[in-house]
Amino acid sequence: MMKFKPNQTRTYDGEGFKRRAACLCFRNDSEDEVLLVSSSRHPDQWIVPGGGMEPNEEPCGAAVREVYEEAGVKGKLGRLLGIFEHNQDRKHRTYVYTLIVTEMLEDWEDSVNIGRKRKWFKVDEAIRVLQSHKPVHAEYLRRLTDTCSPACSPTNGNAPSSQVMDNNTPHCVVCSTQSSDLVNR
């Protein structure tokens, strides 16, 4: 069953990208197990929980809300892992955060309404599971080991710098302590 929100308002930034937020939800600080949820469109496929931002909503607030709705978890929001742009089918700009899970609801909005499931995966297994149908989600996890360390968390990624990628992969702005401006290329 596909998720339907009757009063949903899609928000776009000044460049026409749909504004989205997501969280890589980890079991603990070691960040070696990540929680994935079943897709509302394809229940046999796993995805990273996330979705569209509401009007005037900050990315970090949207990320926490989406994780609560889709995965039924609460936790400690960590660093901004990056801002990912995906252009192939739809223009999305997704703010991806880390979150350490501190509470898991037994029943949550999407489990009750659409039968959504959740499951813990080792990070390398999650990358393999996501690569075939959601390569941009697999890229979030690859970025975890390629870029920011927990040292970024005091600024929560608010001092980003850009990293240019080729046209076939998502563009990501990664956190850094070197620059004070968000630069997209």
C-alpha atoms as an extended CHARMM CRD file, in Angstrom:
* protein
*
       185  EXT
         1         1  MET       CA              0.0000000000        0.0000000000        0.0000000000  PROA      1               0.0000000000
         2         2  MET       CA              1.3800000000        3.3880000000       -0.9670000000  PROA      2               0.0000000000
         3         3  LYS       CA              1.5240000000        6.2450000000        1.5170000000  PROA      3               0.0000000000
         4         4  PHE       CA             -0.8740000000        9.1170000000        0.8360000000  PROA      4               0.0000000000
         5         5  LYS       CA             -0.8280000000       12.4670000000        2.6120000000  PROA      5               0.0000000000
         6         6  PRO       CA             -3.9140000000       14.5050000000        1.6670000000  PROA      6               0.0000000000
         7         7  ASN       CA             -2.5990000000       17.9100000000        2.7900000000  PROA      7               0.0000000000
         8         8  GLN       CA              1.0280000000       17.4220000000        1.8310000000  PROA      8               0.0000000000
         9         9  THR       CA              2.7590000000       20.5200000000        0.4510000000  PROA      9               0.0000000000
        10        10  ARG       CA              5.9690000000       19.9100000000       -1.4430000000  PROA      10              0.0000000000
        11        11  THR       CA              8.6000000000       22.5370000000       -0.8290000000  PROA      11              0.0000000000
        12        12  TYR       CA             11.2680000000       23.5720000000       -3.3020000000  PROA      12              0.0000000000
        13        13  ASP       CA             14.3830000000       25.6790000000       -2.9580000000  PROA      13              0.0000000000
        14        14  GLY       CA             15.3260000000       28.6110000000       -5.2010000000  PROA      14              0.0000000000
        15        15  GLU       CA             16.9350000000       26.2860000000       -7.7490000000  PROA      15              0.0000000000
        16        16  GLY       CA             13.8380000000       24.1180000000       -8.1870000000  PROA      16              0.0000000000
        17        17  PHE       CA             15.0450000000       21.1790000000       -6.0770000000  PROA      17              0.0000000000
        18        18  LYS       CA             12.5160000000       19.4100000000       -3.8730000000  PROA      18              0.0000000000
        19        19  ARG       CA             13.6440000000       19.9120000000       -0.2640000000  PROA      19              0.0000000000
        20        20  ARG       CA             14.0590000000       16.5940000000        1.5780000000  PROA      20              0.0000000000
        21        21  ALA       CA             15.6410000000       15.3270000000        4.7960000000  PROA      21              0.0000000000
        22        22  ALA       CA             16.6990000000       11.8730000000        5.9630000000  PROA      22              0.0000000000
        23        23  CYS       CA             18.5780000000       10.1460000000        8.7840000000  PROA      23              0.0000000000
        24        24  LEU       CA             20.9730000000        7.2640000000        8.9230000000  PROA      24              0.0000000000
        25        25  CYS       CA             19.6800000000        5.7410000000       12.1620000000  PROA      25              0.0000000000
        26        26  PHE       CA             22.3030000000        3.8170000000       14.0980000000  PROA      26              0.0000000000
        27        27  ARG       CA             21.8950000000        1.3520000000       16.9500000000  PROA      27              0.0000000000
        28        28  ASN       CA             24.7690000000        2.9850000000       18.8930000000  PROA      28              0.0000000000
        29        29  ASP       CA             27.7670000000        5.3280000000       18.6250000000  PROA      29              0.0000000000
        30        30  SER       CA             29.8750000000        2.7420000000       16.7990000000  PROA      30              0.0000000000
        31        31  GLU       CA             27.7030000000        3.4000000000       13.7000000000  PROA      31              0.0000000000
        32        32  ASP       CA             28.1320000000       -0.1810000000       12.4800000000  PROA      32              0.0000000000
        33        33  GLU       CA             24.4070000000       -1.0860000000       12.3330000000  PROA      33              0.0000000000
        34        34  VAL       CA             21.8790000000        1.0490000000       10.4680000000  PROA      34              0.0000000000
        35        35  LEU       CA             18.0860000000        0.8780000000       10.5190000000  PROA      35              0.0000000000
        36        36  LEU       CA             16.3360000000        0.6510000000        7.1530000000  PROA      36              0.0000000000
        37        37  VAL       CA             12.5980000000        0.6960000000        6.4750000000  PROA      37              0.0000000000
        38        38  SER       CA             10.5190000000       -0.9710000000        3.7960000000  PROA      38              0.0000000000
        39        39  SER       CA              9.5560000000        1.2260000000        0.8630000000  PROA      39              0.0000000000
        40        40  SER       CA              5.9290000000        2.3550000000        0.7010000000  PROA      40              0.0000000000
        41        41  ARG       CA              5.9490000000        1.8410000000       -3.0860000000  PROA      41              0.0000000000
        42        42  HSD       CA              7.8550000000       -1.4790000000       -3.0890000000  PROA      42              0.0000000000
        43        43  PRO       CA              7.3950000000       -3.2100000000        0.3090000000  PROA      43              0.0000000000
        44        44  ASP       CA              9.9990000000       -5.8630000000       -0.5320000000  PROA      44              0.0000000000
        45        45  GLN       CA             12.7430000000       -3.2000000000       -0.8670000000  PROA      45              0.0000000000
        46        46  TRP       CA             14.6020000000       -1.4080000000        1.9270000000  PROA      46              0.0000000000
        47        47  ILE       CA             15.2770000000        2.3490000000        2.0660000000  PROA      47              0.0000000000
        48        48  VAL       CA             16.7470000000        5.0050000000        4.3570000000  PROA      48              0.0000000000
        49        49  PRO       CA             13.9120000000        6.7980000000        6.2060000000  PROA      49              0.0000000000
        50        50  GLY       CA             13.3410000000       10.3260000000        4.9480000000  PROA      50              0.0000000000
        51        51  GLY       CA             10.9800000000       12.5600000000        3.0360000000  PROA      51              0.0000000000
        52        52  GLY       CA              9.9180000000       16.0220000000        2.0200000000  PROA      52              0.0000000000
        53        53  MET       CA             10.2680000000       19.0890000000        4.2030000000  PROA      53              0.0000000000
        54        54  GLU       CA              7.1820000000       21.0120000000        5.1720000000  PROA      54              0.0000000000
        55        55  PRO       CA              6.9610000000       24.7750000000        4.5540000000  PROA      55              0.0000000000
        56        56  ASN       CA              9.2440000000       26.7310000000        6.9130000000  PROA      56              0.0000000000
        57        57  GLU       CA             10.6270000000       23.4980000000        8.3970000000  PROA      57              0.0000000000
        58        58  GLU       CA             14.3480000000       23.2880000000        9.1170000000  PROA      58              0.0000000000
        59        59  PRO       CA             16.2010000000       20.2820000000        7.6410000000  PROA      59              0.0000000000
        60        60  CYS       CA             17.1380000000       18.8400000000       11.0470000000  PROA      60              0.0000000000
        61        61  GLY       CA             13.5210000000       19.0470000000       12.2690000000  PROA      61              0.0000000000
        62        62  ALA       CA             12.2570000000       17.4090000000        9.0860000000  PROA      62              0.0000000000
        63        63  ALA       CA             14.8080000000       14.5870000000        9.4450000000  PROA      63              0.0000000000
        64        64  VAL       CA             13.7120000000       13.8260000000       13.0110000000  PROA      64              0.0000000000
        65        65  ARG       CA             10.0060000000       13.9850000000       12.0540000000  PROA      65              0.0000000000
        66        66  GLU       CA             10.4410000000       11.6880000000        9.0450000000  PROA      66              0.0000000000
        67        67  VAL       CA             12.3370000000        9.0850000000       11.0810000000  PROA      67              0.0000000000
        68        68  TYR       CA              9.6240000000        9.1170000000       13.7310000000  PROA      68              0.0000000000
        69        69  GLU       CA              6.8580000000        8.7150000000       11.1050000000  PROA      69              0.0000000000
        70        70  GLU       CA              8.5650000000        6.1310000000        8.8990000000  PROA      70              0.0000000000
        71        71  ALA       CA             10.6790000000        4.1060000000       11.3460000000  PROA      71              0.0000000000
        72        72  GLY       CA              8.9940000000        4.7370000000       14.7010000000  PROA      72              0.0000000000
        73        73  VAL       CA             12.2250000000        5.7530000000       16.3980000000  PROA      73              0.0000000000
        74        74  LYS       CA             13.4760000000        8.6470000000       18.4770000000  PROA      74              0.0000000000
        75        75  GLY       CA             17.0630000000        9.4360000000       19.2040000000  PROA      75              0.0000000000
        76        76  LYS       CA             19.9680000000       11.8080000000       19.4480000000  PROA      76              0.0000000000
        77        77  LEU       CA             20.4360000000       13.7750000000       16.2310000000  PROA      77              0.0000000000
        78        78  GLY       CA             24.0770000000       13.8180000000       15.2030000000  PROA      78              0.0000000000
        79        79  ARG       CA             26.0160000000       15.5000000000       12.4610000000  PROA      79              0.0000000000
        80        80  LEU       CA             24.9120000000       16.6000000000        9.0150000000  PROA      80              0.0000000000
        81        81  LEU       CA             26.5340000000       13.9660000000        6.8280000000  PROA      81              0.0000000000
        82        82  GLY       CA             25.9210000000       15.8850000000        3.6360000000  PROA      82              0.0000000000
        83        83  ILE       CA             23.4810000000       17.4980000000        1.2490000000  PROA      83              0.0000000000
        84        84  PHE       CA             22.8330000000       15.1640000000       -1.6600000000  PROA      84              0.0000000000
        85        85  GLU       CA             21.4530000000       16.2330000000       -5.0160000000  PROA      85              0.0000000000
        86        86  HSD       CA             19.8360000000       13.6710000000       -7.2490000000  PROA      86              0.0000000000
        87        87  ASN       CA             18.8800000000       14.7230000000      -10.7680000000  PROA      87              0.0000000000
        88        88  GLN       CA             18.1790000000       11.6370000000      -12.8560000000  PROA      88              0.0000000000
        89        89  ASP       CA             14.4220000000       11.2570000000      -12.4610000000  PROA      89              0.0000000000
        90        90  ARG       CA             13.4650000000       14.0930000000      -10.1080000000  PROA      90              0.0000000000
        91        91  LYS       CA             15.3740000000       17.0430000000       -8.7630000000  PROA      91              0.0000000000
        92        92  HSD       CA             15.8420000000       16.3330000000       -5.0510000000  PROA      92              0.0000000000
        93        93  ARG       CA             18.1560000000       18.0030000000       -2.5660000000  PROA      93              0.0000000000
        94        94  THR       CA             18.3330000000       15.8510000000        0.5730000000  PROA      94              0.0000000000
        95        95  TYR       CA             19.9090000000       16.8350000000        3.8900000000  PROA      95              0.0000000000
        96        96  VAL       CA             21.1950000000       13.6180000000        5.4620000000  PROA      96              0.0000000000
        97        97  TYR       CA             21.9230000000       13.4440000000        9.1990000000  PROA      97              0.0000000000
        98        98  THR       CA             23.0930000000       10.7390000000       11.5470000000  PROA      98              0.0000000000
        99        99  LEU       CA             20.9140000000        9.7280000000       14.4960000000  PROA      99              0.0000000000
       100       100  ILE       CA             21.6410000000        7.3990000000       17.4110000000  PROA      100             0.0000000000
       101       101  VAL       CA             18.4230000000        5.5430000000       18.2590000000  PROA      101             0.0000000000
       102       102  THR       CA             17.3950000000        5.7890000000       21.9200000000  PROA      102             0.0000000000
       103       103  GLU       CA             13.7580000000        4.6620000000       21.6690000000  PROA      103             0.0000000000
       104       104  MET       CA             11.8520000000        2.3220000000       19.3350000000  PROA      104             0.0000000000
       105       105  LEU       CA              8.0630000000        2.3870000000       19.3100000000  PROA      105             0.0000000000
       106       106  GLU       CA              6.3380000000       -0.9700000000       19.0120000000  PROA      106             0.0000000000
       107       107  ASP       CA              3.6350000000        0.4900000000       16.7680000000  PROA      107             0.0000000000
       108       108  TRP       CA              4.1740000000        3.6780000000       14.7980000000  PROA      108             0.0000000000
       109       109  GLU       CA              2.3080000000        5.7280000000       12.1790000000  PROA      109             0.0000000000
       110       110  ASP       CA              3.5830000000        3.9700000000        9.0370000000  PROA      110             0.0000000000
       111       111  SER       CA              3.5330000000        0.4670000000       10.5500000000  PROA      111             0.0000000000
       112       112  VAL       CA             -0.1390000000        0.8680000000       11.4510000000  PROA      112             0.0000000000
       113       113  ASN       CA             -1.2650000000        2.7860000000        8.3400000000  PROA      113             0.0000000000
       114       114  ILE       CA              0.6910000000        1.0900000000        5.5460000000  PROA      114             0.0000000000
       115       115  GLY       CA              2.3460000000       -1.9430000000        7.1340000000  PROA      115             0.0000000000
       116       116  ARG       CA              5.8700000000       -0.5240000000        6.9270000000  PROA      116             0.0000000000
       117       117  LYS       CA              8.6270000000       -2.7270000000        8.3970000000  PROA      117             0.0000000000
       118       118  ARG       CA             12.0570000000       -1.8590000000        9.7940000000  PROA      118             0.0000000000
       119       119  LYS       CA             15.2260000000       -3.9060000000       10.1200000000  PROA      119             0.0000000000
       120       120  TRP       CA             18.7970000000       -3.4750000000       11.3990000000  PROA      120             0.0000000000
       121       121  PHE       CA             21.5900000000       -4.0740000000        8.8880000000  PROA      121             0.0000000000
       122       122  LYS       CA             25.3700000000       -4.0550000000        9.1610000000  PROA      122             0.0000000000
       123       123  VAL       CA             26.5430000000       -1.0140000000        7.1510000000  PROA      123             0.0000000000
       124       124  ASP       CA             28.2630000000       -3.0550000000        4.4100000000  PROA      124             0.0000000000
       125       125  GLU       CA             25.1540000000       -5.2600000000        4.0390000000  PROA      125             0.0000000000
       126       126  ALA       CA             22.9080000000       -2.1730000000        3.8740000000  PROA      126             0.0000000000
       127       127  ILE       CA             25.0460000000       -0.7230000000        1.0700000000  PROA      127             0.0000000000
       128       128  ARG       CA             24.6200000000       -3.9560000000       -0.9300000000  PROA      128             0.0000000000
       129       129  VAL       CA             20.8500000000       -4.0500000000       -0.2640000000  PROA      129             0.0000000000
       130       130  LEU       CA             20.3770000000       -0.3980000000       -1.3100000000  PROA      130             0.0000000000
       131       131  GLN       CA             22.7090000000       -0.3500000000       -4.3180000000  PROA      131             0.0000000000
       132       132  SER       CA             20.3860000000       -2.1380000000       -6.7490000000  PROA      132             0.0000000000
       133       133  HSD       CA             17.2570000000        0.0140000000       -6.3130000000  PROA      133             0.0000000000
       134       134  LYS       CA             18.3240000000        3.1240000000       -4.3210000000  PROA      134             0.0000000000
       135       135  PRO       CA             21.9600000000        3.8670000000       -5.2100000000  PROA      135             0.0000000000
       136       136  VAL       CA             21.7160000000        7.3800000000       -3.7810000000  PROA      136             0.0000000000
       137       137  HSD       CA             20.8270000000        5.8380000000       -0.3900000000  PROA      137             0.0000000000
       138       138  ALA       CA             23.8390000000        3.5290000000       -0.6760000000  PROA      138             0.0000000000
       139       139  GLU       CA             25.8980000000        6.6450000000       -1.3540000000  PROA      139             0.0000000000
       140       140  TYR       CA             24.7730000000        8.1440000000        1.9810000000  PROA      140             0.0000000000
       141       141  LEU       CA             26.3660000000        5.1730000000        3.7470000000  PROA      141             0.0000000000
       142       142  ARG       CA             29.5160000000        5.2670000000        1.6210000000  PROA      142             0.0000000000
       143       143  ARG       CA             29.8780000000        8.9430000000        2.5020000000  PROA      143             0.0000000000
       144       144  LEU       CA             29.7710000000        7.9470000000        6.1710000000  PROA      144             0.0000000000
       145       145  THR       CA             33.2450000000        6.4150000000        5.9500000000  PROA      145             0.0000000000
       146       146  ASP       CA             34.6080000000        8.7340000000        3.2410000000  PROA      146             0.0000000000
       147       147  THR       CA             33.9900000000       12.1280000000        4.8030000000  PROA      147             0.0000000000
       148       148  CYS       CA             32.9210000000       13.4790000000        8.1560000000  PROA      148             0.0000000000
       149       149  SER       CA             34.0960000000       12.0920000000       11.4000000000  PROA      149             0.0000000000
       150       150  PRO       CA             32.1990000000       12.6420000000       14.6410000000  PROA      150             0.0000000000
       151       151  ALA       CA             34.4430000000       15.6910000000       15.1080000000  PROA      151             0.0000000000
       152       152  CYS       CA             31.9710000000       17.5460000000       12.8600000000  PROA      152             0.0000000000
       153       153  SER       CA             29.1050000000       17.1320000000       15.2990000000  PROA      153             0.0000000000
       154       154  PRO       CA             29.7390000000       20.1930000000       17.5070000000  PROA      154             0.0000000000
       155       155  THR       CA             28.8350000000       22.3890000000       14.5310000000  PROA      155             0.0000000000
       156       156  ASN       CA             26.2620000000       19.8370000000       13.3250000000  PROA      156             0.0000000000
       157       157  GLY       CA             27.6680000000       20.2710000000        9.8390000000  PROA      157             0.0000000000
       158       158  ASN       CA             26.8770000000       23.9580000000        9.6390000000  PROA      158             0.0000000000
       159       159  ALA       CA             30.2380000000       24.7660000000        8.0860000000  PROA      159             0.0000000000
       160       160  PRO       CA             30.1480000000       22.7950000000        4.8400000000  PROA      160             0.0000000000
       161       161  SER       CA             32.3820000000       22.7580000000        1.8000000000  PROA      161             0.0000000000
       162       162  SER       CA             31.5910000000       21.2580000000       -1.5590000000  PROA      162             0.0000000000
       163       163  GLN       CA             32.7650000000       18.1240000000       -3.2430000000  PROA      163             0.0000000000
       164       164  VAL       CA             32.2530000000       17.7770000000       -6.9700000000  PROA      164             0.0000000000
       165       165  MET       CA             31.1660000000       14.4340000000       -8.3550000000  PROA      165             0.0000000000
       166       166  ASP       CA             30.6000000000       13.3410000000      -11.9490000000  PROA      166             0.0000000000
       167       167  ASN       CA             27.1700000000       13.6960000000      -13.5660000000  PROA      167             0.0000000000
       168       168  ASN       CA             26.1530000000       10.0850000000      -12.9140000000  PROA      168             0.0000000000
       169       169  THR       CA             26.4560000000       10.2090000000       -9.1460000000  PROA      169             0.0000000000
       170       170  PRO       CA             24.6590000000       12.3270000000       -6.5780000000  PROA      170             0.0000000000
       171       171  HSD       CA             26.3060000000       15.6120000000       -5.7090000000  PROA      171             0.0000000000
       172       172  CYS       CA             27.0620000000       15.9840000000       -2.0410000000  PROA      172             0.0000000000
       173       173  VAL       CA             28.0790000000       18.9270000000        0.0740000000  PROA      173             0.0000000000
       174       174  VAL       CA             30.0350000000       17.4580000000        2.9650000000  PROA      174             0.0000000000
       175       175  CYS       CA             30.6940000000       18.9190000000        6.3540000000  PROA      175             0.0000000000
       176       176  SER       CA             34.0040000000       20.5240000000        7.0810000000  PROA      176             0.0000000000
       177       177  THR       CA             35.3970000000       22.9420000000        9.5920000000  PROA      177             0.0000000000
       178       178  GLN       CA             37.2850000000       24.9050000000        6.9320000000  PROA      178             0.0000000000
       179       179  SER       CA             34.5880000000       27.0360000000        5.2850000000  PROA      179             0.0000000000
       180       180  SER       CA             31.6750000000       29.0900000000        6.5000000000  PROA      180             0.0000000000
       181       181  ASP       CA             29.6210000000       29.1750000000        3.3030000000  PROA      181             0.0000000000
       182       182  LEU       CA             27.5410000000       26.4890000000        1.6660000000  PROA      182             0.0000000000
       183       183  VAL       CA             28.8930000000       26.0900000000       -1.8320000000  PROA      183             0.0000000000
       184       184  ASN       CA             27.1370000000       23.9500000000       -4.4340000000  PROA      184             0.0000000000
       185       185  ARG       CA             28.7670000000       23.1540000000       -7.7490000000  PROA      185             0.0000000000
